[in-house]
Amino acid sequence: MPAYPGGRSDEIAASLETLPTGTPVSEVARRMLDLFTGGSIAPGTRLPPERQLALTLGVGRSAVREALAALEIIGIVDVRPGSGTYLRGTASELLPQTLRWGLLIGERNTTELLELRSGLEIYVARLAAGRAAASDLDTIGATLERMRTSVGDLSAFAQADLEFHHALARAAGNAVLIDTLHVVRSLLQVYADRAVHDADQALVAIAEHDAVYRAVREQDEDAAASAMAVHMTTASQRLSAVSAE
């Protein structure tokens, strides 16, 4: 595993800056999280030792130890007794994880999550209309066809529906947007899996997805965004009804 030898370790630790006296462990963890997800440290790197981090931050080693333990719980670092602390992944891998945990341990509001999902999906549709390659269109079209053939199996239908949105997001070509949308979708998935109750609702969803697909295929960004807005309105209504049960 790569490590920070000598001066490099000092340089990384120094970038944390000294914290005010009496700083809570949560702020120590936040300061380290900012550094670890900033993209300047390669995954698998052994981080500076607790003593050096504590000295740099101006806090006790126990505060650093507790902060590292918290970061280990959410999957940011790997603490190995007798070896050291290692960064687990790249910034693009770690940021969705921190966002997911932040939402999971925070007070979630389903209505706000639905609003966020709608805005993200609409923007994804607009980007996909301007960026989708032929292979993307083939994949999106294939997921739409699976939706059509799964009307009698609502579990399979829900999976095909999810795959349609995943394919559309990949066509949009924005990794940060995809990661954020994935987190929001995962928090709503327990409702999404039960949102379509019968074949009639499935047929409505298929028609809405087809309108999005045709707009993306025609590279009409405004039409794609409008079609997705229509779909998000009915989809959000179904999800809200399920979450209220």
Secondary structure, DSSP 8 states (H G I E B T S, - for coil): --B--HHHHHHHHHTT----TT--HHHHHHHHHHHHTSS-S-TT-B---HHHHHHHHTS-HHHHHHHHHHHHHTTSEEEETTTEEEE-S-HHHHHHHHHHHHHHHS---HHHHHHHHHHHHHHHHHHHHHH--HHHHHHHHHHHHHHHHTTT-HHHHHHHHHHHHHHHHHHHT-HHHHHHHHHHHHHHHHHHTTS--SHHHHHHHHHHHHHHHHHHHTT-HHHHHHHHHHHHHHHHHHHHHHHT-
